[in-house]
Each structure stands twice: as C-alpha cells, then as structure tokens.
C-alpha cells in the first residue's frame, strides 16, 4: 500500500454521533480485505471519490462524492449491519472532512474506484436494473454439480437470500436468486461475478434480472422460497407453476452429461465424489478468499464478540435453541466474550449460523462461525465453581423445540425480527396482561394481535430486532399460570 501524504490515523469508536461528513470510517475489516470489497459496500449509494485502506489496522476510510450519498450509506447500515465475507463491519462518520491523497495512491485502489463507480452508475445495463434485488446467474464450465444449497451458501454471505429458482436453458445451468434488498444483490454481483465455485470450473456469470421478484410455488431441489417452509414439493408439476416461463427441467439441477467441445458426452462425477481439496473458496483478487462453509457434519459453533457482563449459558441456549436443539454451551473462562455451542447436528448448526451471525445481542454484534472442535468438552475435576458455571449440558432439557419427529416447529423457523410469535397462551391471560409482561421487563410494545381462530397464539411487535432477541431470551418459557408456560419465537409476519 502506498498511502497519501496526510493519511488519516485511527479514530476512536463512537464517531457515528459526529456531524455528517462525506468521509466514512470502517473498522474491524478482515485482515486481507481488498479495495474492491470495501468499495462494494459504498458503491450502491453513489460515486466513491477517494479510498484509503489501512490493512494493518483492519480499517478503511471512504470519501463519497457527496454528503447525501454518505448519509444514505450511514442510514442504511444503521438498520442492516454490513459484512465482508460473513464478518460484520462497523461504520461511522469520520472526523475528517475529506481525504488527502496524491498520485502515489496505489493502483488497486484506483482500479477498485473505477469499477465500483461504473457499477453504481449503472453503465452497460442501466441504473434501473442495478436497483433490483433479483440476480440472473449462469454457471459456465459446469464440471461438478452446483446445487441450490451451494448457491444459497455462497450468496447468503452478502445478505438475506429469499428465493432461488434453478433451470437449464440453452444447455446452460442457470438460476434466478432474490435478495431481500437490492443493495445486497449489488454487493454479491460486485464480489462474485467471474469467480469460480470450484477450482478451475463452475464459473459464475452474474447479471441483474429484469424481474423485481420471484414467484415460487414449490420447495424442492430446483426451487426454494426460504420464507415459506410450508410450500409443497410439487415434484411432478410443470415449470410454469414457478411463475416464470422456463424450459423443461432436467431430472437434477444440472445437465445429465457434460459436453466437451468435441461433442462427446462424459458423465458427471457423483456429488459425493467431489474431492474437498478441489473446492475453491471463491477467490476475489487480490488473493481474498470468500470461504465456502465446511461440510454440514460440523455441529459445534464458535460465537464471538459477546457481552460477557450480560450473556450466560442459559441465554445462549434459549437463543440458539430457536434453530436447533442445543446440547452443550461453554463460555470460555479466559475469554468470556467467546463461547462454544454444540447443536444436535451440522444442519442445525448451519441454520443457527446463517440466521444469527451479525445479529446484535446485549449491545454487541455477535459473530457465529463453525468451530474446529467436534464436541464441547465438559469441565474436568479440579475446576473452580466459577469456571464450572460457564459450561452447561442441556442434552436432557425439556425446552428442546425439535425433539419430536415431525414437530410443527420445523416449519416455523424464521430469521430474527421485531415481531414475536407467542403461543401456549392460557385463555385466562388477556392482551393487557401480555403487553404488561413485556413492558414491565423493559421492552417497548409497538403492536399486539391475537390470532382470530386461535387465541392461544398472538403476534407482538417490539421496537427493534435487538429488543425482540432479548425479549425472547428473557421471556420464553415464562410461567403464565400454574401449568402453562409461554412459548416465544420469531415471526415472519408483521402487524
């Protein structure tokens, strides 16, 4: 890196309260972050004028072309925590009014600024398409199968993936993928277009779709609506049922044979034979890896950046228990901002990681990754009582949500939201009593509604997602009468 003559120094946290400035300060970036990745966070909001990346300090300064663009970026990321490669990034206004650089600024920064500004201006496709949340993805050089789950795993690093439709057209495996927000779609396109999923093959060619949303009617290996777990599989239905005019699907989500230029077909290798050593981690220049997650067999999660003064093993058990049956929790005695959580299986661990990474818990944005540990060890003899209290075995807990095969809870797993779903409400408990239960615990109730057909259930809306997370942790399983306990989960609905 070749800094300018007056490169900004590190700034103290808390400057988001400073007066608005065209310059934004980004902290806790990955150590090997690229200039292109930093620009991709800012480009959707307008032209980026200058960029300084301080890799040794995991920081960067971005100067937008206008104060309005900087304000739009700040306002957006106040409600949606930005991340690079699954790592939450902290952003605030800088005390600097402008960045001063000279001609010695390195070429990578200039290249990133040029490509990022071209994308934000919509050159080549028009700004209207660049503001849509749906991407059209073509997989070129398809040597190994690319499943719907692989696409979801890759693209969810850039935001919430709502829907995916896969199909084959013109002998090419393609997909339509809808994000919750157009900004997330632009981030994903900027980072992934032209990259390989596997080493030397399965190249991603990404463009914006003309569609503003996808209509998915079936959940199977060709299409998925991640907001609707209740959809049927519809395996034998024609593709027109997906709401998009598509050609017939093949038996799997990829062509049955791989055609070389000679025209001779060659069978694809079975997915289970895919050598893990060949798995490329989606390399973004220069040498930045967006690592695909390890196989789903790993059931232990590492949670970091916890608030050690507020978090307990029970708190983590309740929160992560929304997405699977937590077996053991260990808060590390010497680093109490970190914890290990063992789920029942790798699928539950992946589910919890995808929904809880980057969420705010007791004031801290937590990070959730897969741990290298196969199990969470219980304390050995001779350990003091304080350290023993930081490890809990919940394997026999009555609060497990998924212990019954075929439980309806499997169909009601949703990301954290400000609206909570309450159930198991006794007929003797009124709306006022439930609202008082939450407000007396320090939570701000914005709205409440009983289900019309079943007053054992209700929706309750709080002021923020963070508040809803804390309310769920505190009030799930709260006793309402002598034999009924309140059940709390996140809702996909709003009031």
N, C-alpha and C positions, 0 to 999 in steps of 0.2 A: 504494500500500500504506500502511496505517495501523498501524504497529506498536504493541505494548503498551508500557507504561512500563518494563518490565525485559526488553527483547528480548535473547535470547542473542547473544553475539558469536561469531565464527568459532572453531572448535575445531581443534586440531592433529590430523592423521591418527594412527590407531593406538589410538583410544579404544575399539575393539571389545574391548580387553583390560580395560576398566574394569568395575567392578561393574555387574551388570544394573540397568537403570533403565527406568521407564515411558517415558522420553523417548529418541527415536532421532534421530540426526543424519544427514541425507542430503546428499551432496556430488556435485559435477560434474553437476548438473541442466542441462537445456537452458536457455538464457538466457531464453526466453519461456515457460517451463513454467507450466502453470495449476495452481491449487489443486486442481482436480478430478483432475488426473493424479497429483499427489502422494498424495492420499487413496486413489486406486485401488490404489496399491501396498500400503497398510496395511489397507484395509477388510476384505480376506478373513480377517484374523486376529482381528478383534474391533472393538469400538467405538473410534473415534478421538475423544479428548476435546478436544484443542486442536491448533492448527496455526499455524505461523509460516513463511512463505516469504520468503527473502531473495534476491530475483531478481537484485539487483546483484552478489551473491556466488555465484550458482548453487548456493545451499544452502537447506535447509529443516529445520525441527525438527517432529517429530510426537510428540505425547504420547498414548499409548494409555490406555485406561480401566483396564488392569491390567498388572502386571509380567509375568504369564503370557502375555498377548497380545503384549507387546513381545518376550519371549523366543522365542515361537513364530515371530514375524516374522524375528528375527535368525537363528534356527536354519535356517529355510527358505532365506533369501537367502544363507547361507553356502555352500550347495550349488548354488544356482541364482541366478546374478547377475541382479539386477533391471535393467530397462531402461525408458526412456521414449523412444518414437519412435526405436528402434534405437540409442539411446545408453546405454551401461552406466552405472548409478548406484551410487555407493559408499555403504554404510550401516554405521553403527557406533552403539554405545551412547553417549549423551551424558553429560557430567559433570554436567549439570543434572538434578535430581531431579524437577522439574516446570516447566511453562511458566507464566509470569505474564503475562496479558493483561487488558485492560479492555474496556469497552463500545465503544471506538473501533476494535476489530478489524474489518477491512473485511468488507463483505457477501459478497464472493466466497468468502472462507474459510468463513464461516458456512454458505453455501449448499452448498459442497463437503462440509463435515462432515455436514450434514443428509442429502444424497442418498447419500453414501458409507455412512453408518451405516444407512440404510434398506436399502441393498443387502446389507450384511453381516449384517443381522438376518433377511434372507430375507422381508421384508414383501411380501405380494402373491403370492408363489409358494411360499413355504416354504423353510426352510433346506436341506432335503434336495436340492432341485433345484439350489440355488446351489452345492452342493458337487460337482456332476457336471462332467466335462470336455467334454461334448458340447453344442454350441450349435445351436439351430434358427434359421436366417437366412431372412428373407423380403425380397426386393428389390421395393420399390414404385416406381411410376412408371418402369418399365423402358423407357427410350427407346433406350439403347445396349446392346449385348450385354455381359453380365458372365460371363466365363469362369471355369472352375475355377482357372486360373492367376492371374487377378486376385484371387480370394478368398484364395488361398494367399499371395500377395504382401502383401495388406493385413493379414491376421490373423497372419502369422508374425512381425510386429513385436512381438507380445505374448507369444510363446513358441513352442515346437515344435509345428507342426501335423502330426498323424499321418495323418489320413484326412479325405476330403471326399466326400460324395455330393450330386449336384445333381439336381433333378427339378422338374416342373411340376405343381402341384396347385391346383385352383380358379382356373385361369388366372393363377396367380402363380408366378414363378420362385422356388424355394426351395432351401436347402442345409442339410445336416447336416455339421457340422465338429467333429472331435475333436482336442482338445489333449492333450499328454502329461500335463497336470496341471490340476486343477480351478481352481487359483489363476490360471493363465494365462487360462482361459476367463472368469473373473470380471473380470480386468483388461480383456480385449478387449470384453466386453459393456459395462462401465462407460464405456469410451472411445469406442466406435463406434456404440452404439445411437442411432438417429435421425440419423446423419450421411449425407451424400450421397457416393457414389463419384465421380460426375461432376457438373459444375456444374448445379445445379438439377434433377437427376434421379437415378434409381437409388439410392433411399433405403434404408438398412439398418434393418430392424426385427429385433431380436435378442432371443431368449429362451433359457432353458435347456431342453434336451431331457430327456424322461423316460428316454431311453436312457443307459446308462452306458458303452457302447462301440459302435463301428460294425463291421459285418462286410462288408468289401469284397472281392469275388472277382475283379474285373476293373479294370485300369488303362486308362482311355480318357478321352474328353473329358467324360464325365458322372460318373465316379467315379475316385478315386485313393487308393491306400494308399502313402504316401511311405516306409513301412518295408519294402515288398515290391516291389522293382523287377522281380521275376521273374514277376509275375502276367500272364496273357494279356489281350488287349484285349477279347475276348468281345463284339464289336460287335453281333452279332445275337441275343444272349441276352436273355431277358425280364427285366424289372426285379426279379422275385422272387429272382433269383440274387444280388442285393446283400444279402440277409439282412434286408431291411426291406420291409414291404408298401407298395409305392408304385404310383401310377398309371402308365400308359404314358408313356415319354419321347418328346419330340419329336425331330426329326432333329438339332437342335442343343440346346445347353444353355439355350435361351431360347425363348419363343414365336415362331412364324414371322411373326406380324404384331403390331403394336401397336394395340390397340383404344382409340380415343378414346371419350369419354362419348357421342358421337353414334352410336356403334355402327359407324362407318365404319372399316374396317381400313386401315392405312397401312403399307407395307413398312418394315422396319427398315433403316437405312443399313448398308452393309457395314462390318465391323470396321475394315478398312484405311482407311476414310474418316473415322474418328473424329478430329476436329481436336484436336491436342495442347493447344491454347490453352484448350480447354473442360475439360480434365482437372482436376477439383478435387482438392485434396490432402487430402481428408477433414478438414475444419476442425472442431476442438474448441474451444468457447468458453473463454476469450475470444481469438479470433484465433490459435489454435495449430494449426499445420498438421502432420498426420501424412503427410508427403510420400510418394506412391507413387513407386516407383523409375523412373528413366528407361528408355526402351526398351532391349531386350536387346542392341542393337548396340554398346554401350559395353563394351570389353574390358579397360580399364585400371582397376585398383583402387588406392585410397589407403588405406594401413594406417597407423594412428597409435597412439600410446601404447606403442611398442615399447621394450624394454630395450636401449639402444644398446651396453651392455657385453657382451651375450650374443648378439645377433642378427646374422647375416651374410646376404648374398645367397643363399648356398647353403642356409642354414636355411629361409629363406622359400620358396625354390624347392622344397624337399622337402615342406614342409607344404602349400603351396597346390597343389602337384602332385598331391595326393590327389584333387582335384576338377577338374582340367583340366591341359592341357599349358602350363606357364609358358614364355613366350617371353623375357621380359626382366625383370630386377629392378634397381631403383635405390633405394638408401638415400640420402636427401638429405644432402648433405655438411654443410650448416649447421644442419640439424635432424634429427639421426640417430635420433630417436625416430619418424620418419616414413619411409615407403617407398612407391614406386610399383611395382605388379606388373602386367605385361601378360600376359593369358591368350590362348589361341588365338582365342576368340570371346566374344561377350557372354553366351551361355548358360553357359559355364564360369565367367565372372566372377560372374554371379548366383548360381550354385551355391556357389562358394567363399565369397562374401559371406554367404549365408544360413547356412552351416554354421560359419564361423569368427568372425564378428562376436560379440564378447562372451566369447570363449574366453580362457583365461589361458595366456600364453606367457612362460616365464622370469620368472615372478612378476608380470607386468603383464597386466591385462585389455585386450586389443587391440580396436581399433575398425576395422571394414572398411566402406568406402563406395565408391561408384563415383566415379572421378576425372573431371574435365573434360578431361583430356588424352587425345587419340585414340591416341597411341603413347608409349612410353617412349624418349626420345632417348638414344643412346649418347654418351659423353663426346667433346668436340671436342679438337683438338690443343692442346697447351699446358697441359692439366690435369695437376696433380701426381699422382704414383703413388698417394697415399692416397685421393684422390677417385676415381681410375680404378678402384681396387679395390672401391669401393662400388657399381659398376654392372657387371652381368654379362649377357651374351647367352647364353641357354640354348636358342635355337631349334633347334640341332642336337644336343641332348642325347639320349643313349641311354636316359636314365631316364624319358622321357615314357611315361606309362601308357596313353595313349589314341591313340597314333599309328596303330595298326592298325584299319582299319574292322571293325566288328562284334566288337571285343575284348570278352571277358567282363568286363573291368574296368568297362565301362559299367553292368553290372548289380550291381556291388558297391560303390556309393558310399553311405557312411553317415556320420552326424554323429560328431564325436569322442566316444569313450567310453573307459572304463578298460580295456576288453578289446580286445586287438590280435589281428588275424588275421595269422599268419605263413605264408608259402608259399615254395616253391622250396627246401625243406629237404633236403639230401643224406641218403641212407639211413645214412650213417656217423655222423651227428650225433644224439646222444642227448638225451633230455629234460633230463638233468642238465647237459649242455653248453649247451643253450639257456638254461636258467634261470641258469646261471653267467654267460653272456654279458650278460644284463640286470642281474643283481645286481652284477657287477663294475664295471658302468658307473654304479652308484649308484642303481639302481631297485629298488623293493620288489616282489618277485614274490609275489602272493597265491594264484594258482592256475595250473595248466597242464594242457592236454589235447590229445593228438594226435587228429586225425580218424581214426575207426575204419577207414574204407575207403581212406584215402589218407594215409600217414604223411609225405607231402611237405608237409602243412599241419597247423597247430596253432592253438589259442587260448591266449593268455597274458594273465592278468589282473593289472594293477598296482593300486597303492593309490588312485589318483585319475585323473581325466581329464587334469589338467595334466601328471602324470607320464607318462601314455601319449603325450601330444603330444610331449613332449621325447624320449621313448624312440624314437618313430617317426622324428623328425628325426635323431637320432644314429645309429640302427642300421639304418634302411632302406638296402639295397644293401651291407650289411656282408658281406665275403667269408667264406664258411664252409669252402670247400675250394678247390682250385686253379682250378676253373671255374664254381662256383655261388655266387651272391650272394643273401642273404636278402631277401625281399620283405615289407614290413610295411604294413598298412593297418588302418583301424578296423573293428571287428566290430559287427554288430547283435545278436550273441548274448552271453550271459553263461555263465560256467562254474558 
